[in-house]
Amino acid sequence: MVGEWLSATNGSRVVADATAIERFRENWQDEVDSSAEYRAMAASERDPKIAKVYSNLARMEEAHVGFWEGRLRAAGAQVGERSPSWRSRVLTWLASWLGPDAVLSTIAAREAADRNVYVRQAETQGTAMSTQERWHALVLGQLVRTQPRGLSGSFLGRLEGRHRAVGGNALRAAVLGANDGLCSNLSLVMGVAGASISNHGILVTGVAGLLAGACSMALGEWVSVTSSRELAEREIRIESSELVEDPKGEGEELQLIYEAKGLSVAEAKRVVAQLLQDQAATLDALAREELGLDPQELGGSAREAAVASFFLFALGAIIPILPFMLTAARIAVVASLAFSGIALFVIGAAITIFTGIPVWRSGGRQLLLGLGAAGVTFAIGRLIGVTLS
């Protein structure tokens, strides 16, 4: 049937329809392109360790080229000269003249998109090709994250340092929670105040907004972290199963990763050989190196994230309603805007700890946007209040 792979054998000959042959040819061309690109990147890479990684990737792609050439010949199709496509020639030219970093992100993105391309292709079942394509995406992703500094030095140390700069679940929930609580409840209070509702009505509305928002943030954060943990646990279970079924293949994967991190081939082999003697240690290494997961953490504590999110949202949300607890409505509106404006600037300034941009710029931007949102809701509230009065 047209559009389906009709597998049958007659000696060494494989019968395939036109659609299957075209798919073989597309796979073959993709591998030809990748091999040429990695060779060009290896030739222009000044760091010999990274150049070796590119060469290894090119060698794997060339093996894949041979695989698809065999499939094409077995199906009776003509196999042309190994000529890269025009797009690949442009990339190899850029890599040759500007260095591999000029094309690394583009090629890494393509590898990430195609990392599972062979999973549903029957011809690759029983081969290492699907696993190797995932390796390629993983290694290039690691190289992109260290661009342009390369892989010299402590690769994981740099990654961990960058991650630590934005903190864990509790810190992330704290920053987002306080900011969301302040901005959303300020807008809510100003919208109600614009409608000329009484001081008591504004206060009740503000407290309701605080509780509703805090509960919503806490629940959302709990679901997010729990889902991430469950996904991570599933990934580790899959990795464990693959380790039991193919320890040699998983060892080769770890070796490639360690080479990408700067170890020599001999050093990588020695480390992997030691790890393979202990299945638990090997699984821990695969989780950390391939999946980017800490088996002891798996995304952090959902309860910690939820509690932090609840209280930080509440802390931000209470600022706009405090004046309405202490004074009359007209003065309370002005005081609420003043207190909230100060808090907005402080939160914006605090964000510079993570972003590194100037305090006045971050704080001023936060102040402008927060008060702008409050002004819009006040105007809408005033319009609604006038219309309904």
LOSESE-389845 format. One record per atom (N, C-alpha, C): residue in one letter; x, z, y. Coordinates in steps of 0.1 Angstrom, whole numbers, plus 5000, padded with zeros to 4 digits. Layout:
% LOSESE-389845
AXZY/...
END
This chain:
% LOSESE-389845
M500950004988/M500050005000/M500950005012/V500549925022/V501349915035/V501350045042/G502550085047/G502750215054/G503050325045/E503150305032/E503550415023/E504750385015/W505450485011/W506650465003/W506250454989/L506550334983/L506150304969/L507450314961/S507650434955/S508850444947/S508650414933/A509550324928/A509550284914/A510950234911/T511350244899/T512750204896/T512750094885/N513650004886/N513849894876/N515349884875/G515949964866/G517349964865/G517950044877/S518749974885/S519350034897/S518649984909/R517549914907/R516849854919/R515649944922/V515449964935/V514350044940/V513349954947/V512149964943/V511049884950/V510549964961/A510549904973/A510049964985/A509349864994/D508249915000/D507549825009/D508249805022/A507749715031/A508449685043/A508549805052/T507549885052/T507550005061/T508650105057/A508850125044/A509850215039/A511250155042/I511450025040/I512749965044/I513049975058/E512049965067/E512249975081/E512650125084/R512050215077/R512350355079/R513850385075/F514250325064/F515650335059/F516550285070/R516250165076/R517050105086/R517150185099/E516050245103/E516050335114/E516950455112/N516750515100/N517650635097/N519150595097/W519450475091/W520750425091/W521350405105/Q520550345114/Q521050315127/Q521250445135/D520350545133/D520550675140/D521850745135/E522150735122/E523350795117/E524650715122/V524550585123/V525650505129/V525850545143/D524850565151/D524950605165/D525550745166/S525050835158/S525650975159/S527050975155/S527450905144/S528850895140/S529750845151/A529350735158/A530150685169/A530250775180/E529150845184/E529150945195/E530151055192/Y530051115180/Y530851225177/Y532351185176/R532651065171/R534051015171/R534551005186/A533750955195/A534150945209/A534351085215/M533451175212/M533551305217/M534851375212/A535151355199/A536351415193/A537651355199/A537551225202/A538751165208/A539051205222/S538051245230/S538251275244/S538251435246/E538051505235/E537951655237/E539451705237/R539751785247/R541151835249/R541451965240/D540352035237/D540552155228/D540552105214/P541652115207/P541752065193/P540752135184/K540452255186/K539452325177/K538052265178/I537652235191/I536352175193/I536352025188/A537451965191/A537651825186/A537451815171/K537951915164/K537851925149/K536351935145/V535652015153/V534252035150/V533551895151/Y533751825162/Y533151695164/Y533551595153/S534751605149/S535251515138/S534551545125/N534351675122/N533551715110/N532151665111/L531551675123/L530151625124/L530151475122/A531051405127/A531151255125/A531251225111/R532151295104/R532351275089/R531051295081/M530251395085/M528951415078/M528051295081/E528051255094/E527051145097/E527451015090/E528750995088/E529250875081/E528750875067/A528750995061/A528251015047/A526750975047/H526051015057/H524650985058/H524450835059/V525350765067/V525250625068/V525350555055/G526350605047/G526550555034/G525350575025/F524650685026/F523550715018/F522450615021/W522150585034/W521050495037/W521450345034/E522750315035/E523150185031/E522850165016/G523150265008/G522850254994/G521350234991/R520550304999/R519050294997/R518650155001/L519150095012/L518849965016/L519249865006/R520449875001/R520849774991/R520049784978/A519749904974/A518949924962/A517549864963/A517049864976/A515749804978/A515849654981/G517049594980/G517249454981/G517249404996/A517449505005/A517549465019/A518949435023/Q519149355034/Q520449325039/Q520949445047/V522249475046/V522849575054/V523849515064/G523549535077/G524449465087/G525649545090/E526349495100/E527549565104/E527249695111/R528049795109/R527849925115/R528149915130/S527149885138/S527249865152/S526349955160/P526850045168/P526050135176/P525050065185/S523950125187/S522950075197/S523450075211/W522750005220/W523250005234/W523250145240/R522250225237/R522150365242/R523350445237/S523650425224/S524750505219/S526150455225/R526250325228/R527450275234/R527650325248/V526550345255/V526650405268/V527050555267/L526550625257/L526950765256/L528450775251/T528850685243/T530250695238/T531150655250/W530750555258/W531550525270/W531650645279/L530550705282/L530550825291/L531450935285/A531350955272/A532151055265/A533651025267/S533950895265/S535350855266/S535950865280/W535150835290/W535650835304/W535450965311/L534351035308/L534051165315/L534251285307/G534451265294/G534651385285/G533351415278/P533451485267/P532351515259/P531251595266/D531651685275/D530651765282/D529651685290/A530051565293/A529051475301/A527851435293/V528051435279/V526951385271/V526451495261/L527151605261/L526851705251/L525351755252/S524851785263/S523451825264/S522451725259/T522651595262/T521851485258/T521851475243/I522951475237/I523051465223/I522551585216/A522751705221/A522251835215/A520751835215/A520151785226/A518651775227/A518151685216/R518751575214/R518351485204/R518451545190/E519551605187/E519751675174/E518751775172/A518451855183/A517451965181/A516051905178/A515751785184/A514451725182/A514351665168/D515451615162/D515551555150/D515951635138/R516151765140/R516751855130/R515951855117/N514651835118/N513851835106/N513351695102/V513951595106/V513451455104/V513551425089/Y514451485081/Y514551445067/Y513651535058/V513051635064/V512351735055/V511251675047/R510551575053/R509351515046/R509751375041/Q510951345040/Q511351215034/Q511851235020/A511051175010/A511351204996/A512751164992/E513351064998/E514651014994/E515751124996/T515551215005/T516651315008/T516451445001/Q515351454993/Q515151574985/Q516251584975/G516751704973/G517851724964/G519251704970/T519251664982/T520551644989/T520751755000/A521851755006/A522151855016/A521851805030/M521251685031/M521151615044/M520251695054/S519151745049/S518251815058/S518951945064/T519652015055/T520452135059/T521452095069/Q522151985066/Q523251945075/Q522751905089/E521651845090/E521051805103/E520751935111/R520252035104/R519952165111/R521252225116/W522352215107/W523652265112/W524052195125/H523952065125/H524351985137/H523652035149/A522352055148/A521552105160/A522052245164/L522352335154/L522752465157/L524152465164/V525052395158/V526452395164/V526452335178/L525652225180/L525652165193/L524952265203/G523952335199/G523252425207/G524252535212/Q525052585203/Q526052685206/Q527152625216/L527452505214/L528452445223/L527852425237/V526552385238/V525852375251/V525852505258/R525552615251/R525452745257/R526752795263/T527852745258/T529152785263/T529752685273/Q529052575275/Q529552465284/Q529652525298/P530752495306/P531852405302/P533052485298/R532852615294/R534052695291/R534552675278/G533852605269/G534352585255/G534152705247/L534852705235/L534652805225/L535852895224/S536752885233/S537952975232/S537453115235/G538253215229/G537853355232/G536753405223/S536153505228/S535053575220/S533753505222/F533353415214/F532153335215/F530853425215/L530753515205/L529653605205/L529653705216/G530853745220/G530953835231/G530453785244/R530653655247/R530153595259/R528653585258/L528153545247/L526753525245/L526053665247/E526553765240/E525953895241/E526053945255/G527153915262/G527253965276/G526153905285/R525953775283/R524853705291/R523453765288/H523253785275/H521953835271/H521753975277/R522754055276/R522654185281/R522354195296/A522754085303/A522454075318/A520954075321/V520154035312/V518754035314/V518054135307/G518754215299/G518154335293/G517254305281/G516754415275/G515854395263/G514454395267/N513554425257/N512154415259/N511654515270/A512154635269/A511654735279/A511954705293/L513254655295/L513654615309/L512854495314/R512654395305/R511954285309/R510454315313/A509854405304/A508554445307/A508454525319/A509454605322/A509454685334/A509354595347/V510254505348/V510354415360/V509054335361/L508654275351/L507454185352/L506254275354/G506154395347/G505054475349/G504854525363/A505954585369/A505854635382/A505454525392/N506054415391/N505754305400/N504354255399/D503954235386/D502554185384/D501554295389/G501754415386/G500854525390/G500754525405/L501854515412/L501754525427/L501054405433/C501454285428/C500954165434/C499454145431/S499154165418/S497754145415/S496754245421/N497154375421/N496254475427/N496254465442/L497354425448/L497254405463/L496354295466/S496354185459/S495454075461/S494054115459/L493754195448/L492454235445/L491954335456/V492754425460/V492254525471/V492054455484/M492954355487/M492754285500/M491454195500/G491254135488/G490054055487/G488754135489/V488754255483/V487554345484/V487454395498/A488654435504/A488654475518/A488154375528/G488454245525/G488054135533/G486554115533/A485854165522/A484454155521/A483754265528/S484554355534/S483954475542/S483254575533/I483754595521/I483254695512/I483754835516/S483054935513/S483455065518/S484755115512/N485355215518/N486555275513/N486455315499/H485355385495/H485055425481/H485055305472/G484355195476/G484255085468/G485655015465/I486455005476/I487754955475/I488655035465/L488555165466/L489355255458/L488955245443/V487555235441/V487155225427/V487555085421/T487454985429/T487954855425/T489354855422/G490154915430/G491654915428/G492054995416/V491355105413/V491655185401/V491255105389/A490155035389/A489654955378/A490654845375/G491154775386/G492154675384/G493454725379/L493854845383/L495054905377/L494954925362/L493854985358/L493655015344/L493454895335/A492654795340/A492454675333/A493754595332/G494454585343/G495754515342/G496754575334/A496954705335/A497954775327/A497654765312/C496354775308/C496054765294/C496254625289/S495954525298/S496154385294/S497554355292/M498454405301/M499854375300/M500454445288/A500054565285/A500554645274/A500154565261/L498954525260/L498454455248/L499154325246/G499354255257/G500054125256/G501454135252/E502154245257/E503554265254/E503654305239/W502754395235/W502754435221/W502554315211/V501654235214/V501354115206/V502554025206/S503154005218/S504353915219/S505453965210/V505854085212/V506954145205/V506754145190/T505454185186/T505154195172/T505154055166/S504653955172/S504653825167/S506053775166/S506953805175/S508353765175/S509053825163/R508753955161/R509354025149/R508853965136/E507553935135/E507053885122/E507653745120/L507853665131/L508453535129/L509853545125/A510653645131/A511953665127/A512153715112/E511253805108/E511253845094/E510953735085/R510053635089/R509853525080/R511053435079/E511753415091/E512953335091/E514053395082/I514153525082/I515153595074/I514753585059/R513453585056/R513053575042/R513353435037/I513153335045/I513453195041/I514953185039/E515753245048/E517253235047/E517653305034/S517053415031/S517353485019/S517053405007/S515953335007/S515653244995/S516653134994/E516953075005/E517952965005/E519353015000/L519653135004/L520953194999/L520953214984/V519853254978/V519753274964/V519753134957/E519153034962/E519052904956/E520252824958/D520952834969/D522152754972/D523152824980/P523852924973/P524853004980/P526052914985/K526352814978/K527452734982/K527152654995/G525852604996/G525452535008/G525352625020/E524852745018/E524852845029/E526252885033/G527152895024/G528552925027/G529152815035/E528852685032/E529352575040/E528852575054/E527552615055/E526952625068/E527652735077/L527852855071/L528652955078/L530052915082/Q530652845073/Q532052795076/Q531952705088/L531052615089/L530952515100/L530652595113/I529852695112/I529552775124/I530852855129/Y531552905120/Y532752985123/Y533852885129/E533852765124/E534752665129/E534352635144/A533052625146/A532552595160/A532852705169/K533052825164/K533452945172/K534852955175/G535652865168/G537152865171/G538052905160/L537452935148/L538352975137/L538852845131/S540052855125/S540552735118/S539852715105/V540052605099/V539352575086/V539652685076/A540952715075/A541452815065/A540852955068/E540852985081/E540253115084/E538753125081/A538053015085/A536653015082/A536353025067/K537152955059/K536952955045/K537153095039/R538153165045/R538553295040/R537453395043/V536853385056/V535853475060/V534553455051/V534253335049/V533053295041/V533253345027/A534353325021/A534653365007/A534453515006/Q534853595016/Q534753735015/Q533253775017/L532553705026/L531153735028/L530253705015/L530553595008/L529753554997/L529853654985/Q530853744986/Q530953844975/Q529853954977/D529253954988/D528154054991/D526953984997/Q525953974989/Q524753894993/Q524153955006/A524054085007/A523554145019/A524354115031/A525654125030/A526554095041/A526353945045/T526253855035/T526053715038/T524753685046/L523753755041/L522453735048/L522453785062/D523153895064/D523253955077/D524053855086/A525053795081/A525853705089/A525053575092/L524253525082/L523453415085/L522353435095/A521753555094/A520753595104/A521353595118/R522553655120/R523153665133/R523653535138/E524353455129/E525053335133/E524153215134/E523253195124/E522453075124/E521153095132/L520453215129/L519153235135/L519253305149/G520453365152/G520553435164/G519853565164/L519653635153/L518853755151/L519653865147/D519353985153/D519954105148/D519054175138/P519354175125/P518454225115/P518054375118/Q518854445125/Q518454585128/Q517454595140/E517354495148/E516454505160/E515254415158/L515454285155/L514454185154/L513454185166/G514054175177/G513254155190/G512954285197/G513354405191/G513054525198/G511754595194/S511454705200/S510254785196/S509054735204/A508054705196/A506754655203/A506154775210/R506154895205/R505655015211/R506355045224/E507655035224/E508455055236/E508154955247/A507954825243/A507654725253/A506254745259/A505254785250/A503954805254/A503754925264/V504455035260/V504355155269/V505055125282/A506155065282/A506855035294/A506054945303/S505454845297/S504654745304/S503454815311/F502754905303/F501654975309/F501955055321/F502955145320/F503355235330/F503955165342/L504755065340/L505354985351/L504254905359/F503354845351/F502254775358/F501454875367/A501154995361/A500455095368/A501155145380/L502555165379/L503355205390/L503255105402/G503354975398/G503154875409/G501754865414/A500754885406/A499454865410/A498854975418/I499455095417/I498955215424/I499355205439/I500455135442/I500955135456/I499855085466/P499154975463/P498154925473/P496955015475/I496655095465/I495455185466/I495755325470/L496955365471/L497255495476/L496755525490/P496855435500/P496355475513/P494855495513/F494055425504/F492655445504/F492255575498/M493155645492/M492955785487/M493055885498/L493755845509/L494155945519/L493555925533/T493055805536/T492555775549/T491455685549/A490955645561/A489755565563/A490155415560/A489155335558/A489355195553/A490255115563/R489955115576/R490655025585/R492155055585/I492455185587/I493855225587/I494455205573/A493655225563/A494155215549/A494555075546/V493854975551/V494154835549/V495554805555/V495854855567/V497154825573/V498254905566/A497955025562/A498955105554/A499255045541/S498154995534/S498354935521/S499254805522/L499054725532/L499854615535/L501254655537/A501454755546/A502854805549/A503554855537/F502954945529/F503555005517/F503854895507/S502854805505/S503054695495/S504154605500/G504254575513/G505254485518/G506654545515/I506854675517/I508154735514/I508454725499/A507454755491/A507654755477/A507954615472/L507254515478/L507554375474/L509054335477/F509454375489/F510854345492/F511854415483/V511554545479/V512454615470/V512454555457/I511354515451/I511254445438/I512054315439/G511854235450/G512554115451/G514054135452/A514454245459/A515854275460/A516454315446/A515654395438/A516054435425/A516254325416/I515554215418/I515654095409/I517054035410/T517654055422/T519053995423/T520054055414/I519754165408/I520654225397/I520754125386/F519654055383/F519653955372/F519953815376/T519553775389/T519753645393/T521053615400/G521553715407/G522853705415/G522653635428/I521453605433/I521253545446/I521153655457/P521353625469/P521453725480/P520153805481/V520353935484/V519254025485/V518153985495/W518553945507/W517653905517/W516753785513/R517453695505/R516653575501/R515653615490/S516053685480/S515153725470/S514053815475/G514453915482/G513454015488/G512553945497/G513053865506/G512153795516/G511253695509/R511653625499/R510853535492/R509653615485/Q510053725479/Q508953805472/Q507953855482/L508453905494/L507553955504/L506653845509/L507153735512/L506353625517/L505353575507/L505653565495/L504753515485/L503653625482/G504053745481/G503053855479/G502053865490/L502553875502/L501653885514/L500853765516/G501453645512/G500653525513/G499453525503/A499653565491/A498553575481/A497553675486/A497953795492/A497053895497/A496253835509/G496853755517/G496153695528/G495153595524/V495453525514/V494453425509/V493253495503/T493453595495/T492353665489/T491553745500/F492253795510/F491453865521/F490553765528/A491053645531/A490253545537/A489053505529/I489353485516/I488253445507/I487153565506/G487653685505/G486753795505/G485953805518/R486553785530/R485853785542/R484753675543/L485153555538/L484153445537/L482953475529/I483253535517/I482153575508/I481353685514/G482053785520/G481253895527/G480353845538/V480853755546/V480053695557/V478853615551/T479153545541/T478053455535/T476953535529/L477353645522/L476353725515/L475653835524/S476153855536/S475553955545/S474353905552/
END
